[in-house]
Amino acid sequence: MKKAKEIKICSLLFLQLFTANPFDLFAQKADTLYVSDEIYVKIKDSQPITKTTGREIETISVNFLRNTLISSLVLKAELPFYFSSNEKLLRTFRIKLKKPENINLIIEEFQKDTTIEYAERISKVYKFDTPDDPLFYHQYFYYDVIQMNQVWEHYKFLPDATAIVAVVDDAVQIYHNDLVANIYDSHDVADNDNDASPPSANFSHGTHVAGILGAITDNGIGVASIGSNVVKIMAVKASYDTYTGFIDRSYEGIAWAAEHGAKIINCSWGSSEIDQTEQIMVIGLIFQHRDMLFIVLYHLIHMPVTTEPQWHHRW
């Protein structure tokens, strides 16, 4: 049996510092660090799995939502990992509330239910935005420093080799003339379709990352990528079309990429919070897909409205 690969932690983007607001710190923390009106609910492993071919489900079909008080607070329910082969993820629900102010009340009610393992708030996942200076990319690649020329020489001895790299991010311009030939697959887990394209210019982060990893090389245009045509990009859009500035469906994006053949999953984003759903997902995927590699952020940074530095992603 193959040994599980070590999860190598590396950063693809620069460190960015955020300034904390010293006033009204605790009142702002929830709005800044958590989704205001959604939670994850994981039922116990002894409970049956709800079978579905899509993520949206009728609330009346979910046993723990039939409570009169709870049903009055819930707007809709989803099985966000319905496509997964991980049974723990298949028992994880995403619940949207009618009113954000009821979020603590409903979590307390769920905690009274003996069929539920946990109910938790959903952390907001932050992108590390890149500068817009016109010469930034000349400074950014530093290929000589990381000795990419020597690495590219080794690619010559990899006939027909292909590495499927998932870019789980806000969006990717899959029809970009310097990317299109190296796009392997495309999916949008946020808006639930197969188009990872950005709906507006606000969604540029994922395209930048995809270009660094897998832009077409030796085509006389644009940039040369680290992947040098060996890397094929699985573009996974995990941000809503209604721009929020966050990676809204980050965990679903990772799970979808793993289920659909990604060998490397790049996550150039992070959160200062640790979620049980995140831990279940990552640990489960490590043991299910032992030949898969995660590339995630690991930075000591100041997140918004925090006064102490937070370690980014603790996988």
C-alpha positions in Angstrom: 0.0 0.0 0.0 1.3 3.4 -0.9 2.2 5.6 2.0 0.3 8.8 2.4 2.1 11.7 0.9 3.3 14.4 3.3 1.2 17.5 2.9 3.6 20.1 1.8 2.8 23.6 2.9 3.9 26.4 0.6 2.8 29.8 -0.4 2.0 31.0 -3.9 1.2 34.6 -3.0 2.8 37.3 -1.0 2.0 38.2 2.6 -0.5 41.0 3.1 -1.1 42.7 6.4 -4.5 44.0 7.4 -5.1 46.7 9.9 -7.3 45.9 12.9 -9.9 48.3 14.1 -9.4 48.6 17.9 -12.9 49.7 18.5 -16.0 47.4 18.7 -13.7 44.4 18.2 -16.0 41.7 19.3 -19.1 43.0 17.6 -17.3 43.0 14.3 -15.5 39.7 14.6 -18.6 37.6 13.7 -19.3 39.7 10.6 -15.7 39.6 9.5 -14.7 36.0 10.2 -17.9 34.1 9.7 -20.7 33.9 7.1 -23.6 35.7 8.8 -26.5 33.4 7.9 -25.2 29.9 7.2 -24.0 27.0 9.3 -22.7 23.5 8.8 -24.6 20.7 10.6 -23.0 17.2 10.7 -25.3 14.3 11.8 -23.8 11.4 13.6 -22.3 8.5 11.7 -25.0 6.2 13.0 -27.6 8.2 11.1 -28.7 7.3 7.5 -27.3 9.1 4.5 -29.8 11.2 2.5 -29.5 10.2 -1.2 -29.7 13.0 -3.7 -28.5 13.9 -7.2 -28.1 17.6 -6.4 -27.2 19.8 -3.5 -30.6 21.4 -2.7 -33.0 19.3 -0.6 -36.5 19.8 0.9 -36.3 20.8 4.5 -39.3 18.6 5.3 -37.2 15.5 4.3 -34.5 16.3 7.0 -35.4 14.8 10.4 -33.6 17.4 12.5 -35.3 20.3 10.7 -38.8 19.1 11.5 -38.7 20.8 15.0 -41.3 23.6 14.9 -38.9 26.3 16.2 -36.0 25.2 13.9 -38.2 25.0 10.8 -39.4 28.5 11.4 -35.9 29.8 11.4 -34.5 27.9 8.3 -34.7 29.3 4.8 -33.2 26.4 3.0 -31.0 23.3 3.4 -28.4 21.7 1.2 -26.2 18.7 1.0 -23.1 20.6 -0.3 -20.9 17.5 -0.6 -23.6 15.4 -2.4 -21.0 14.3 -5.0 -18.5 13.0 -2.5 -17.6 9.4 -1.7 -16.8 10.4 1.9 -19.6 9.3 4.1 -18.9 11.9 6.8 -19.2 14.7 4.2 -22.4 13.0 2.9 -23.8 13.5 6.4 -22.9 17.2 6.4 -25.6 19.8 5.7 -25.4 23.5 4.9 -28.2 25.4 6.5 -29.2 28.9 5.5 -31.3 31.0 8.0 -34.0 33.5 7.3 -32.5 36.0 9.7 -28.8 36.2 10.7 -29.6 37.3 14.2 -31.0 33.8 15.0 -27.8 32.0 14.3 -26.7 31.4 17.9 -30.2 30.3 18.9 -30.4 27.7 16.1 -27.0 26.3 17.0 -28.1 25.9 20.6 -31.2 24.1 19.4 -29.2 21.7 17.2 -26.8 21.0 20.1 -29.8 19.5 22.0 -30.5 17.0 19.2 -28.9 13.6 20.0 -28.7 12.7 16.3 -26.4 15.7 15.5 -22.6 15.4 16.0 -22.0 19.2 15.7 -23.3 22.5 14.4 -20.9 25.3 13.6 -20.6 28.6 11.9 -18.9 28.8 8.5 -15.6 30.7 8.4 -15.0 33.2 5.7 -12.1 32.4 3.5 -9.9 35.3 2.4 -7.9 35.6 -0.8 -4.5 37.1 -0.7 -4.9 39.9 -3.2 -2.1 40.7 -5.6 -0.8 44.3 -6.3 -1.9 46.0 -9.5 1.6 47.6 -10.2 2.3 47.1 -13.9 5.8 45.6 -13.2 4.6 43.3 -10.4 4.9 40.2 -12.5 8.4 41.0 -13.5 9.3 41.0 -9.8 7.0 38.2 -8.9 8.2 35.2 -10.8 11.9 35.2 -9.8 12.4 32.1 -11.9 16.1 32.4 -11.6 15.8 32.4 -7.8 13.8 29.2 -7.7 15.9 27.7 -10.5 13.0 27.0 -12.9 15.2 26.7 -15.9 16.9 23.7 -14.4 13.5 22.2 -13.5 12.2 22.7 -17.0 15.1 20.7 -18.4 13.8 17.7 -16.4 10.4 18.0 -18.1 12.1 16.8 -21.3 12.4 13.4 -19.8 8.7 13.1 -19.0 7.1 12.0 -22.3 3.3 12.5 -22.4 3.3 13.4 -18.7 0.3 15.3 -17.4 -0.3 16.7 -13.9 -3.9 17.6 -13.2 -3.7 20.6 -10.9 -7.0 22.0 -9.4 -7.1 25.8 -8.9 -9.8 26.2 -6.3 -10.4 29.9 -6.3 -12.7 32.8 -7.1 -12.8 32.0 -10.9 -10.6 31.2 -13.8 -10.7 32.7 -17.4 -10.9 29.3 -19.0 -11.0 30.8 -22.5 -8.0 33.1 -22.0 -5.7 32.7 -25.0 -2.8 31.9 -22.8 -4.7 29.3 -20.7 -7.4 27.6 -22.9 -5.2 24.8 -24.3 -4.1 23.8 -20.8 -7.6 23.7 -19.2 -8.5 20.1 -18.3 -11.9 20.7 -16.7 -14.1 23.4 -15.3 -16.7 23.6 -12.6 -18.5 26.2 -10.4 -19.4 24.8 -7.0 -20.7 28.1 -5.8 -23.3 28.7 -8.5 -23.6 24.9 -9.3 -22.8 24.8 -13.0 -19.8 23.8 -15.2 -18.5 27.3 -16.0 -15.6 28.5 -13.9 -15.4 31.8 -15.8 -15.3 35.1 -13.9 -18.6 37.1 -14.2 -16.7 40.4 -13.8 -13.3 42.0 -13.5 -13.5 41.6 -9.7 -12.8 37.9 -10.1 -9.1 38.0 -11.2 -7.4 36.1 -8.4 -7.9 32.5 -9.7 -6.8 33.5 -13.2 -3.5 34.9 -11.8 -2.9 31.7 -9.9 -3.8 29.5 -12.9 -1.4 31.5 -15.1 1.5 31.0 -12.7 0.8 27.3 -12.6 -0.3 26.4 -16.1 -0.2 29.2 -18.7 0.7 27.9 -22.2 4.4 28.0 -22.6 6.4 28.4 -25.9 3.4 30.0 -27.7 5.0 33.4 -28.2 2.4 35.3 -26.0 1.9 36.1 -22.4 4.0 34.4 -19.8 5.8 31.1 -19.3 4.3 29.0 -16.5 5.9 26.8 -13.9 4.0 23.9 -15.3 5.5 24.4 -18.8 2.6 22.5 -20.6 3.0 19.5 -18.3 0.4 21.0 -15.9 -3.3 20.9 -17.0 -5.6 23.1 -15.0 -8.8 21.9 -13.3 -10.6 25.3 -12.8 -12.9 25.2 -9.8 -14.8 28.4 -9.2 -15.8 28.6 -5.5 -17.0 32.2 -5.2 -20.6 33.3 -5.9 -21.4 35.4 -9.0 -22.8 38.0 -6.6 -19.3 39.3 -5.5 -18.5 38.9 -1.8 -14.7 39.1 -1.9 -14.4 35.7 -0.3 -14.0 32.1 -1.5 -17.6 31.2 -0.4 -17.6 27.5 -1.1 -13.9 26.7 -0.5 -14.4 23.3 1.1 -16.9 22.1 -1.5 -14.4 23.2 -4.2 -11.6 21.0 -2.6 -13.9 18.0 -2.3 -15.2 18.3 -5.9 -11.6 18.5 -7.2 -10.6 15.5 -5.3 -13.5 13.5 -6.5 -12.9 14.4 -10.1 -9.3 13.4 -10.5 -7.1 16.3 -9.3 -3.6 15.1 -8.3 -2.6 18.5 -6.8 -5.1 21.0 -5.3 -3.9 24.6 -5.0 -5.6 26.7 -2.4 -4.1 30.3 -2.4 -6.4 31.5 0.4 -7.0 30.9 4.1 -8.9 31.6 7.2 -7.9 32.4 10.8 -10.5 30.0 12.1 -10.5 26.2 12.4 -13.7 24.3 11.5 -14.6 20.8 12.3 -16.0 20.4 8.7 -12.7 21.5 7.3 -10.8 18.9 9.4 -13.2 16.1 8.5 -12.8 16.9 4.9 -9.1 17.2 4.7 -8.3 14.2 6.9 -10.8 12.1 4.9 -9.4 13.2 1.5 -5.9 12.4 2.6 -6.7 8.8 3.4 -9.0 8.4 0.4 -6.6 9.9 -2.1 -3.2 9.0 -0.9 -1.4 10.1 -4.1 -2.8 13.6 -4.0 -1.0 16.7 -2.8 -2.4 19.8 -1.2 -0.8 23.2 -1.7 -2.1 25.7 0.8 -1.2 29.0 2.4 0.8 29.0 5.6 1.4 32.6 6.7 1.7 34.4 9.9 -0.6 37.3 9.2 -2.9 39.8 10.7 -6.5 39.0 9.7 -9.1 41.8 9.7 -10.3 42.9 13.2 -7.8 40.7 15.1 -5.2 42.0 17.3 -2.9 38.9 17.3 -1.3 37.2 14.3 -3.0 34.0 13.1 -1.5 30.9 11.6 -3.1 30.3 8.2 -4.3 26.8 7.6 -3.3 24.2 10.0 -3.6 21.1 8.0 
